[in-house]
Amino acid sequence: MKKIVLFLLMASGTMMVFADNKNISSEEKLARKNYYRAVDYFDAGDYKSAVKFIDAAEKALNKSNPRLSYVKAKALYQQGDLTGTQAACSKYFSSNPIQDNGYFEMTQILDDVTAQLNAAAARRREEAAAQKEAEIEAAVRAEAEAQERATAMASAAERRAKDAEDQVARDAKVAEALKEVQKKNTKEAYQQFIYDNASSKFAAQAKAEMNKKWPAPVRVMRKNKYGYEKAGVLVVKAKYDNASDFNEGLARVGKENKYGFVAEDGKEVVPAQFVAASNYSYGFAAVKAGEGNCYFIDKAGKKMNDEVYADTKAFNEGFAPVQANDNYLYGFIDTKGNMVIEPVYSSVSWFFEGLSAVSKNIGGSKRYGYINKNGEAVSAFDYEAAKDFKNGVACVKQNGKFGLIDKFGAPITECVYDYISDFANDGYALAKKGNLKIYLDREGHTWAKVNGKYVEVKF
């Protein structure tokens, strides 16, 4: 018969699993049947089934013995089950006090398995030690980075405080300039002041005073058409499908999906001929005559220059975004038509408080940062989204979370919030973090609203 059976049959009578007595029990008969099936599966190379029938034999006998342990150890060894093999070998030796024909084979298998298990245990110890060392290093690094962030944020807060002090002096200077404008008391002086101080808090005051002293006609609707009236008198006939408010003495009007401009006296200065047009700003309007044919016109309807763009936007703070026709990227021009910031950005916003949120395609993703009017980056292009600056603060998005940065590109808060609203007139923005709702001031301090009053809290 097969080798494994021959070895087992050579064992002494006292080592036999199954008695030769014809009056063996039904349990022993079942064990013998499962044993021989296990041997057949082992010789066929089906070690999993061999183990299955050995287990069935042990269950029938309610114990193990050298023959069963021998087959099981070898089958488990072939499967690479080191722990199972070691256990089966131990059972073999504990139930087999004499050195039979399989003794030395079992010794070799046990020695090999033990060596492998010891080596694996040593590797696990080494890996655990390395893991612990890596965790310690990561913790030290995280602590150092946190300390570095805290130091940087504290330094940025000091810089903002110093800038706030300097802003008082700057505001005083602008306030004096406004007084001079009020003395001159001309519309042109007011308009120039607004151009020169677009980011100043006094610009809104100057515009309100100018509009009050020199009120423009008001848009009205007559028979589903727009016109303009002044002091109750219709000065521009109601014949337009679309109309904007007056700005810089001209209003954008449209009919039959074409746009032009009218003056306050009702004269159609620029006929309705453009498929799109902005309001006038800094003396120019951005217009679109067709695809890839966008440019700027002055108040007489004359082109600023010969340049045409794929897209244009109105001037703000003296700069206008333009999209180049050759690479479809955005840059900025000044009020003289000069390209002062080259078209290298995927998208741009208007300049607000001297800064523009711009994006670049980095690694296949649109990443945002901020530039100043010299085209210099004041922040890294690390953000998934970036809002415009207002009162020295902007909201940015990083790794799916929102935070605040200052006009120097330094973080006011880390990007840890699920949502941050715009700042309200009371100087607070609503922020959400999970189920928590709090309020942030412009220095990133956290507040709760209790009985209508803000109370500073720490989280």
C-alpha positions in Angstrom: 0.0 0.0 0.0 1.1 3.7 0.1 4.1 4.7 2.0 2.3 6.5 4.8 0.1 3.4 5.4 3.1 1.1 5.4 4.8 3.2 8.0 1.8 3.1 10.3 1.2 -0.6 9.9 4.8 -1.2 11.1 4.1 0.5 14.4 4.0 -1.8 17.5 0.8 -3.4 18.7 0.6 -1.1 21.6 0.8 1.9 19.3 -2.0 0.7 17.0 -4.9 3.0 16.8 -7.4 0.4 15.9 -7.6 -3.0 17.7 -7.4 -6.2 15.6 -10.2 -7.5 17.7 -13.2 -8.2 15.5 -15.4 -6.9 18.2 -14.4 -3.3 17.7 -16.9 -0.5 18.5 -18.9 1.5 15.9 -16.8 4.5 16.9 -13.6 2.7 16.1 -15.1 1.5 12.8 -16.0 5.0 11.8 -12.6 6.3 12.9 -10.8 3.6 10.8 -12.9 4.5 7.8 -12.1 8.2 8.1 -8.5 7.5 8.7 -8.1 5.5 5.4 -10.0 8.2 3.5 -7.6 10.8 4.9 -4.6 8.7 3.8 -6.1 8.5 0.3 -6.6 12.2 0.1 -3.1 12.9 1.4 -1.5 10.7 -1.3 -3.7 12.5 -3.9 -2.3 15.8 -2.7 -5.6 17.0 -1.3 -4.2 18.0 2.1 -7.2 20.0 3.2 -9.5 17.0 2.8 -7.0 14.8 4.5 -7.1 17.1 7.6 -10.9 17.1 7.4 -11.1 13.3 7.7 -8.4 13.1 10.4 -10.5 15.5 12.4 -13.5 13.3 11.8 -11.5 10.2 13.0 -10.4 12.1 16.2 -13.9 13.1 16.8 -15.2 9.5 16.5 -12.5 8.3 19.0 -12.8 11.4 21.1 -9.0 11.5 21.2 -6.0 11.4 18.9 -3.0 9.0 18.6 0.3 8.8 16.8 -1.1 7.6 13.5 -3.7 10.4 13.3 -1.3 13.0 14.5 1.4 11.9 12.0 -1.0 12.3 9.0 -2.4 15.5 10.3 1.0 17.0 11.0 2.3 16.2 7.5 -0.9 17.4 5.8 -0.8 20.7 7.7 2.9 21.1 7.0 2.2 20.7 3.2 -0.4 23.5 3.5 2.0 25.8 5.3 0.0 25.9 8.5 2.9 26.2 10.9 1.0 26.6 14.1 -1.3 23.7 13.3 1.7 21.5 12.3 3.5 22.4 15.6 0.4 21.4 17.6 0.0 18.1 15.7 3.6 17.3 16.2 3.3 17.9 19.9 0.4 15.5 20.1 2.4 13.0 18.2 5.3 13.1 20.6 3.1 13.2 23.7 1.2 10.1 22.7 4.2 8.2 21.2 6.8 7.4 23.9 8.9 5.1 21.6 10.9 6.2 18.6 8.9 4.5 15.7 9.6 4.9 12.0 8.1 8.3 11.8 9.8 9.7 14.9 12.8 11.3 13.2 10.6 12.7 10.3 8.3 14.3 12.9 11.4 15.7 14.7 12.7 17.3 11.5 9.3 18.8 10.7 8.9 20.1 14.2 12.4 21.6 14.2 11.7 23.3 10.8 8.3 24.6 11.9 9.6 25.9 15.2 12.5 27.7 13.4 10.1 29.3 11.0 7.7 30.3 13.8 10.6 31.7 15.8 11.8 33.6 12.8 8.3 35.0 12.2 8.0 36.0 15.8 11.4 37.7 15.6 10.2 39.6 12.5 7.0 40.6 14.2 9.0 41.9 17.2 11.3 43.9 14.8 8.3 45.2 12.9 6.5 46.2 16.1 9.7 47.9 17.3 10.0 49.7 14.0 6.4 50.6 14.0 6.6 52.0 17.5 9.7 54.0 16.5 7.9 55.3 13.4 4.9 56.3 15.6 7.2 58.1 18.0 8.9 59.9 15.1 5.5 60.8 13.6 4.3 62.1 16.9 7.5 64.2 17.4 7.2 65.5 13.8 3.5 66.3 14.3 4.2 68.1 17.5 7.0 70.1 15.8 4.7 70.9 12.9 1.9 72.0 15.3 4.4 74.1 17.2 5.6 75.6 13.9 2.1 76.4 12.8 1.3 77.9 16.2 4.4 80.1 16.0 3.6 81.1 12.4 0.0 81.9 13.3 1.1 83.9 16.3 3.6 85.8 14.2 0.9 86.5 11.6 -1.4 87.8 14.3 1.2 90.2 15.4 1.7 91.3 11.8 -2.0 91.9 11.4 -2.1 93.9 14.6 0.8 96.1 13.4 -0.9 96.5 10.0 -4.1 97.5 11.8 -2.2 100.3 13.5 -0.7 101.4 10.2 -4.2 101.3 8.7 -5.3 104.0 11.1 -2.7 106.3 9.6 -3.6 105.3 6.0 -7.3 105.9 6.7 -6.5 109.3 8.2 -4.7 110.2 5.0 -7.6 109.0 2.8 -10.0 110.9 5.0 -8.1 114.1 4.4 -8.2 113.4 0.6 -12.0 113.0 0.8 -12.2 116.4 2.6 -10.4 118.0 -0.3 -12.8 116.4 -2.7 -15.7 117.7 -0.7 -14.2 121.2 -1.0 -13.8 120.9 -4.7 -17.4 119.5 -4.9 -17.3 118.3 -8.5 -18.5 115.0 -9.8 -15.2 114.4 -11.5 -13.3 114.9 -8.3 -15.5 112.4 -6.5 -15.2 109.9 -9.3 -11.4 110.1 -9.3 -11.3 109.7 -5.6 -13.4 106.5 -5.9 -10.9 105.2 -8.6 -7.9 106.0 -6.5 -9.3 104.5 -3.3 -11.4 101.7 -4.5 -10.3 99.4 -1.5 -10.8 102.1 1.1 -13.8 102.2 3.4 -14.3 105.8 2.3 -15.0 104.8 -1.3 -18.6 103.8 -0.4 -19.1 107.1 1.4 -17.8 109.1 -1.6 -20.0 107.2 -4.0 -23.1 107.8 -1.8 -22.3 111.5 -1.6 -21.8 111.8 -5.3 -25.0 110.0 -6.2 -26.9 112.2 -3.8 -25.5 115.4 -5.2 -25.7 114.3 -8.8 -28.5 111.8 -9.0 -28.8 109.7 -12.1 -32.1 108.9 -13.8 -33.9 105.9 -12.3 -34.8 102.8 -14.3 -38.6 102.3 -14.8 -40.8 99.9 -16.7 -43.6 101.0 -19.1 -45.6 98.4 -21.0 -43.0 95.7 -20.4 -40.2 97.9 -21.6 -37.5 99.7 -19.7 -36.7 103.4 -19.7 -35.4 106.0 -17.3 -37.0 108.9 -15.5 -35.6 111.8 -13.5 -37.6 113.9 -11.0 -40.7 112.1 -12.3 -40.0 113.0 -16.0 -39.2 110.2 -18.5 -35.8 111.2 -19.9 -35.1 107.9 -21.7 -38.0 106.3 -23.6 -39.2 102.9 -22.4 -38.2 100.8 -25.4 -35.5 98.4 -24.0 -35.9 94.8 -23.1 -33.0 95.0 -20.6 -31.5 97.9 -18.7 -29.0 98.4 -15.9 -28.6 101.3 -13.5 -26.5 104.2 -14.5 -22.8 104.1 -13.7 -20.3 106.7 -14.7 -22.9 108.6 -16.6 -24.0 105.7 -18.9 -26.4 102.8 -18.6 -26.3 99.4 -20.4 -29.5 98.8 -22.4 -30.5 95.9 -24.5 -33.1 94.9 -27.1 -33.4 91.8 -29.2 -30.5 90.3 -27.4 -28.1 93.0 -28.4 -26.6 95.6 -26.0 -25.5 99.2 -26.1 -25.4 102.3 -23.9 -27.4 105.4 -23.3 -26.5 108.7 -21.6 -28.5 110.4 -18.9 -30.1 112.7 -21.4 -31.5 109.8 -23.3 -29.0 109.9 -26.2 -28.0 106.4 -27.4 -24.2 106.8 -27.2 -23.4 103.2 -28.3 -26.0 101.5 -30.4 -27.2 98.0 -29.3 -24.8 95.9 -31.2 -22.9 93.6 -28.7 -23.9 90.1 -27.7 -22.7 90.9 -24.1 -21.5 94.0 -22.3 -20.5 95.1 -18.8 -21.3 98.4 -17.1 -18.8 101.2 -17.4 -16.0 101.2 -14.9 -12.8 103.3 -14.9 -14.2 104.9 -18.2 -14.4 101.6 -20.1 -16.9 98.8 -20.7 -16.0 95.2 -21.6 -18.0 94.1 -24.7 -18.3 91.0 -26.8 -19.0 91.2 -30.5 -18.7 87.5 -31.0 -16.8 84.4 -30.1 -13.1 85.3 -29.6 -13.9 88.9 -30.3 -14.0 90.6 -26.9 -12.5 94.0 -26.2 -13.0 97.3 -24.3 -14.7 100.5 -25.5 -14.5 104.1 -24.1 -17.5 106.2 -23.4 -17.7 107.3 -27.0 -17.9 103.7 -28.1 -14.4 103.7 -29.5 -12.2 100.7 -29.0 -9.5 101.1 -26.3 -6.9 99.5 -28.7 -6.6 96.9 -31.3 -6.4 94.0 -28.9 -9.1 91.4 -28.9 -9.6 88.6 -26.3 -11.4 85.3 -25.9 -13.1 86.8 -22.8 -13.1 90.1 -20.9 -14.5 91.3 -17.6 -15.0 94.9 -16.3 -12.4 96.9 -14.5 -12.1 96.8 -10.7 -9.4 98.5 -8.7 -7.9 99.7 -12.0 -7.4 96.2 -13.4 -9.5 94.1 -15.8 -9.3 90.3 -16.3 -8.7 89.2 -19.9 -8.5 85.7 -21.5 -5.9 85.3 -24.3 -7.1 83.9 -27.6 -3.9 81.8 -28.1 -3.8 79.8 -24.8 -7.2 80.6 -23.2 -5.5 81.6 -20.0 -6.3 84.7 -18.0 -4.2 87.8 -17.1 -4.8 91.4 -16.4 -4.6 94.7 -18.2 -4.5 98.3 -16.8 -6.7 101.2 -17.9 -4.2 102.0 -20.6 -4.6 98.6 -22.2 -1.2 97.3 -21.1 -0.9 93.6 -20.2 0.4 94.1 -16.6 0.0 90.5 -15.5 0.6 87.9 -18.1 -2.1 85.4 -19.0 -0.9 82.3 -17.2 -3.9 81.5 -15.0 -6.8 79.0 -15.5 -9.2 81.4 -13.8 -9.1 84.8 -12.0 -11.3 86.9 -9.9 -11.4 90.7 -9.8 -9.0 92.4 -7.5 -10.4 93.1 -4.1 -8.3 95.0 -1.5 -5.3 94.6 -3.8 -5.5 90.8 -4.2 -7.0 88.4 -6.7 -7.9 84.8 -6.3 -6.4 82.9 -9.2 -6.0 79.3 -10.2 -3.5 77.1 -12.0 -3.7 73.6 -13.3 -1.3 71.6 -11.1 -1.1 67.9 -11.6 -4.4 67.8 -13.4 -6.3 69.7 -10.7 -7.3 73.3 -10.4 -5.4 74.8 -7.4 -6.0 78.3 -6.1 -3.8 81.0 -4.6 -3.6 84.8 -4.4 -1.6 87.4 -6.3 -1.1 91.1 -5.7 -1.2 93.8 -8.4 2.5 93.2 -9.2 1.6 89.6 -10.2 3.4 88.3 -7.2 2.0 85.3 -5.3 1.2 86.1 -1.7 0.1 82.5 -1.0 1.0 79.0 -2.2 -1.3 77.4 -4.7 -2.6 75.0 -2.1 -6.3 75.5 -2.1 -9.3 73.8 -3.8 -11.3 77.0 -3.6 -10.6 80.6 -2.7 -13.0 83.5 -2.1 -12.4 87.2 -2.5 -10.8 89.3 0.3 -13.1 91.5 2.4 -11.7 93.5 5.3 -8.4 91.7 5.1 -9.8 88.2 5.4 -10.6 85.5 2.8 -12.1 82.0 3.1 -10.2 79.1 1.5 -10.8 75.4 1.1 -8.2 72.7 1.6 -8.6 68.9 1.8 -12.4 69.4 1.7 -12.4 71.8 4.7 -12.6 75.5 5.1 -10.5 78.0 6.9 -9.5 81.7 6.9 -6.3 83.4 5.7 -5.1 87.0 6.0 -4.0 89.4 3.2 -0.4 88.2 3.7 -1.3 84.7 2.8 -0.9 83.5 6.4 -3.5 81.2 8.1 -5.9 82.8 10.6 -7.5 79.4 11.2 -6.6 76.0 10.0 -8.8 74.5 7.4 -11.0 72.4 9.7 -14.5 73.7 9.1 -17.2 72.1 7.0 -18.7 75.5 6.2 -17.9 79.2 6.8 -20.3 81.9 5.8 -19.4 85.4 4.7 -18.8 87.9 7.5 -21.9 89.7 8.6 -22.1 93.4 9.3 -21.5 92.6 13.0 -18.1 91.2 12.2 -18.9 87.5 12.7 -19.1 84.5 10.3 -21.1 81.4 11.0 -18.9 78.2 10.9 -19.9 74.6 11.1 -17.8 71.6 12.2 -19.8 68.4 12.3 -22.9 69.1 14.3 -21.2 72.0 16.0 -22.2 75.6 15.0 -20.0 78.5 16.2 -19.1 82.0 15.1 -15.7 83.2 14.0 -14.3 86.7 14.2 -11.7 88.0 11.8 -8.9 86.8 14.1 -10.3 83.3 14.0 -11.5 83.4 17.7 -14.5 81.2 18.3 -17.8 82.5 19.8 -21.2 81.3 20.7 -24.3 83.4 20.5 -26.2 83.4 23.8 -29.4 85.4 24.2 -28.4 87.5 21.2 -24.9 88.3 22.6 -21.6 86.8 21.5 -19.6 84.9 24.2 -16.1 83.8 23.4 -15.6 80.0 23.8 -12.7 77.6 23.4 -12.9 74.3 21.6 
